[in-house]
Amino acid sequence: LLGVMQTILAAQVFFRLAKTSQRRLVETSDRPSSARITVLLPVRNEATRIANCLETLIAQPEEAAEILVIDGGSTDATREVTENYRRRDDRVRWIDASPVGPHWIGKAWNLNLGLARSNPASQWILCVDADVRVSPKLCRSLISHAARTGVSTFSLATRQHLSGLLEALIHPAMLTTLVYRFGQPGRASRSVDQVQANGQCFFSRRETLLRAQAFAAARSSLCEDVTIVRRLVERGEAVGFYETYGLAEVSMYRDWRETWTNWPRSLPMRDQYFAWRQAVRLLEVLFVQGLPLPMLIVAPNLGAPRLFLALTALLLAVRTGVLFGTTRAYDRRPWTYWLSPICDFAVAIRLIQSALSRQHSWRGRSYVRRSAGKFEPKESC
């Protein structure tokens, strides 16, 4: 029975990987454009990280017309750091977004307010997280890619920086769950079930976001980036997800504990669009990514059929291929990166546990899942 289930689910994963094997990149461009971009930088208590981000944003050419730092109630020196950069570059502007509206998740609230305050003269919106550092050629490259492909809404697969040996065990295993569920980056999608997103670096037409009320659609989501693009696809927009030649890099978490605790909050992508297809993909992660290694260890002692052992070996071979493929997602790879498949089973269980959990905590606030996969701040319930 296990072998039959693995075969069915593996066939779906193999088809997805094959279908997305032809990748398109966002190519680096320094060609000037008359288009203008508003950069939205949602923050809350980011004093230790925002300086590196702003340093790279003010290095953008004139296409970046304004840089809005939307603060959802920081209690540290985030505003002071922002003001220092405002004095260096008048495109930088701090916006007080506190208090967060009732029944809203903080980041979606910040983005929605920033969009409303953005200059109507900007045709484009670029959303960037405070832990991201971007190339000086980012804005021109994004505009060039949109013109070349005709895809006007897309996000980038940022290059990841690992904090150390232990995170190098966990993070790649979690990243692989995305590859198994959605395939490789490098294409645009019009399917709610297949669309991918990365809110760390997201680009779209201002008018498109306003017309679809895309940020407001994510008001009750703990995976706001995915919910935003699912809303846009629902409204008929093609949404892309692409790798780049080093246009953006990120240090997501300070250590392995933060990775293990925080990333599974959003990684299952449990929102109002979550349905049986997304649940099946979590089973794919368990059966196709998580189980093969432990089963290869246990199955011979249980007298498993050779066909089952051959299937398990095939799944491990595919996992090894994916491990080599995801090397390009990291700026450096500690030696423990190559041992990350040993965490696959634990990561699969962690994702399923997170998807089933009704309560989550993030940045000092607790959220409770209500009907239709929507989350509310606990104090609002």
N, C-alpha and C positions, 0 to 999 in steps of 0.2 A: 504493500500500500504506500509506504514511504517512497519507494522507487517510482511508482506511477505518478504520485504527486510531484516529485522532483522533476520528472521528465516533462510533465505538462508545463510546470512553471518555468523550467529551464528553457524550454522551447520559446516561450514568450520573451525571456531575457535575451536569448541568442538572436532572435529576430530583431529586437530593439537595437542591440549593439551593431548588428549588420546594417540595419536601415540608417543608422546615424554615423556610419564609418566615414562618409564623405563630409569632411568638416570645412566650414568657411570661417576665416579669421577676420577680426577687425584689424585692418592694416594701418600701420602708422603713417600719418600724413601731416605735413606742415603747410598745406595749401591754405592761404587766407580765404575767408568767407565773409559775406555781408550779413550772415545770420547771427543772431544774438541768443545767448543762453543765460538763464537764471539758474544758479547753483543753489540747491537746498541742502543744508547741513543740519539735520535734526540732532539735538544734543540734550543730555541731562547728566551733570556731574562728569564732564569729560576733560577737566583741566589738565590731566596728565597726558592726554593723547591728542587734543585738538590742535596743538601748536604745529606738530608735524604735518597734519592734514592741511591746515591753513597755509603753511609755508609753500606747499605744492600747488594749492589753488590760486594763490596770488601770482604764481609764476605763469598762469594761463594768459594767453594773449587777449586782445580786445574782444574776441568772440564771447568770452565770459563777462557779460555786462554787469552782473551783480552777484554777490555771494552772501546769501542770507543764512545766518546762524540762528536757528529757531530753538529757543531754550524752553524746555518743558518744566522748569522749576529747579534749576541747579542750586545746590547749597555750598558748592566749592568755588573755586576761582575761575570757572568757565567764562563768566562775563568779562572779568579783568583781562584774561588772555585774549579774548575776542577784541576788546577795545584796543589792546596794543597793536593788533593787526589792522584794525580800522584806521589807526593813525598812520600806518604805513601805506595803506591802500584803501581809498574811499569807496571801492566796490564792496567792501566788507560791511555788513550791517547786522547788528544783534537785534533779535525780536523776542520779546518776552511772551511766551505762549502759556504761562501759568495763570491760573490753575488748569489742569487738564480737564476737559469737559466730562461730565458724568456719562457713564456707559461707553467711554472711549478708551482705547489702548493708547499709551503715550506717544509712540512714534507716529502712528497714523494721524493723531491729532496735530502733531508738529508739522507733518508734511502737508496736511490739508490747509492749515493756517498759512504756511509758507507759500503755497500755491495761490491762495487768495491775495496775499500781499505782494506777489511777484509783479514785476513791471510788464504791462500788456505789450510793450514793444519787443519783449523776448519771445521768439517763436518756439524756443526749446526750453525744457526743464531737465536738469541733471541732478539726480539725488545721489549724495555721497555720504557715507558714514564717517564718523570722527576717527576711526582706526585705520582709515584708508590713506595711502599716499599715491599720488597720481603723477604721470609724466606731464611735462610742460606741453606736450603735443596732444594731450587727451581730447580737448574740446574740438580741435580741428579734425582729429581722426574720427570722432563720433559723427560729426556733420558730414564728412566725406563718405563714411560707410553708409549712412542713411541715403545720401544722394546716389551712391553707386548701386545699392541693392534694392532701393524702394521700400525697405523696412524701416519705419519711422519710430518704432518702439522696440527697445532691446536693452539687455543688460550684459555686463561683462563677467566672465569667470575670473575673478581676481586671483593673482598669484599669492599663495599663502606662506606665511612665515611661522615656523614651528618653534615653540618656546624651549623645547628640550627633548630628551630621550623618551620620556613617558608620553608626552603629547604626540610624538612621532609614532607611537603604537596605536593611539586611539583615533586621532584625527583622520588618517588615511582610510581607516575602516569605516568611519562615518561618511567620508566623502564618497567612498565606493557605493554606499547605499543609494546615492543619487544617480550614479552611473547605471546601476542595475535597474532602477525604476524609470529613468527617463532617457537613457542613452547618453551619447557623448555631446558636448556643446558643439554648436556650429551650424544652426539652422533656425528658421522661423516656424512657428506653429499657429494654427487656428483652432486647436483642440484644447478644451478645458482640462482634459485628462493628461495631455502631453506637454503643455507649455511649462517652461522653466523660467526662473527669475533669480536675480541676486540683487537685493536692495542695497548692497554696499556700493554699487555703481550702476545706476539705472537711468535711462535716457528716453525721453519721449517728447512729442509735440505738446506744447502747453494747451492748445485748443482741444486736443484729443483727451487729455486728462480732465479738463473742465467739463467737456461734453458728457463723458462717461461717469463723472463723479467718482473717479477711480479711487482716490484716497479715502473718501467717505465710505466707500464700500468695504474698506479694511478696518473700519472703526472698532470692530469686535474680534479682530484676528490677531493671533500670536505669531503668525507667519505672514505679516502684512505685505511683503513683496510678492509672494505667490498669489495672495488674494487679489492684489491690484491687477496683476496680469491676467488672472482668470476672469476678472470683471471685464477687462479690455477685450479679451478673446470672445467672451460672451456677447459683446457689443459689435463683433465683426472685425476686430483689429488683428492683424498678424503680428505676433510678438516673437522676437528673436533672443537667442542666448548664445554668446560667442566667446571664444578665447581670444587673446591678443598677444602681441609681441611686447609684453612687459609694460602695458599702459597703466596698470593699476595693481598695487600689492597691498596686503593687509596683514595685520597681526590681530587675529580675532580675539584670542584669549591669553591671559597672563601665564597660565599653566594648565596641566592636564586636568586638574580638578574643575576648573571653570569650563573646560571643553566638555567634560563628562556631565556636568550639572546643567549647563546652559544651552548647548546646541540642541540636545534632544527636545527642548521646549518647542522649537519651531520645525525641526527636521521631519517629523511625521506629516507636516502640512495639514493639520486638522483644522479646517475652517468650514464655512457654510457650503462650500463646493465639494467637500469630502464625501465620497460615496463608495459603493462596493468596489469599483475599479481601483481606487486608492488603497482600500483595505487589502485587496488581492496583491497589490504591489508590495505591501509590507510582508505578506506571506512569502513573496518571491525572495525578499531579503533574507528571511529566516531559512527557507528551504534551499535556496540556490547559493547564497553567500555564507550563511551562518553555519549550516549543518555539515557540509562536506568534510571539513577537517576533523571534527570530533567523530563523525561516522567512519572515516577511514581508519581511525585509531581503534574504534570499538567493533566495527562490523566483522573483521576477520575472526575475532574470537567468538562471534555469535553464529558463525557458519553461514554468513550472508552469501547469496548467489554471486557468481562471477560477474554477471551482467550488472548487478547493483554496484559491485566494486569498480567496474569499468566506468559506470556513470559517475560515481564519486570522483574517480581520478580525472575524468574529463572536466568536471566542474572545478576542480582544483587547478587544472591547467588553464582554464579560462580566467580564473581568479588571479593567477600569476600574470597572465597577459594584461589584465586590467591594472595590476600593481605597477607594471612597467609603463603602462600608458599614462597613469596619473602622476608619474614623476614630474611632468612638465607643469603641474599645478603648484609646485613648491620651489622656493628660491634656494633651499638647501635641504638635504635629506640626511638626518642622523642615521647611523647604521640600524637603529631599531625600526626605521621605516620598513625595512624588508621583512620584519617579523610581524607587521601589523595584521596579517590574516589570522593570527592566533586570537585576536580580539573580536573577530567577526561575529561569533555566536553571542558574546556578551553584548555587543552593540545592537544586534538584531533584537534581542530581548529588551534592551533599554528603549529602543524606538517603539516597540509594541506597547511596553508599559507606559511610556509617555503619551502615546496616542489614546490609550484607554483612561488615563488619569483625568479626573474632572477638575483638579486644582493645580495651578502652577504659580511660581513666584519668579519675578523678574525686576531687578533694580529696586528692591525694597517694597514692591507692591505685589499683592496676591490677586490672582484671577481665577474665576470659577466658570467652567463651561456650562452653558445653558442649552436650550433647544437649538437644533439646526447647526451645531458646531460653533456657536458664537460664544465668545468669552466676555465677561464683565468684571470690572474691578470688584473685589470682594466687598468693599465698603458700600458699593452701589446696589448690592443684591438684597 
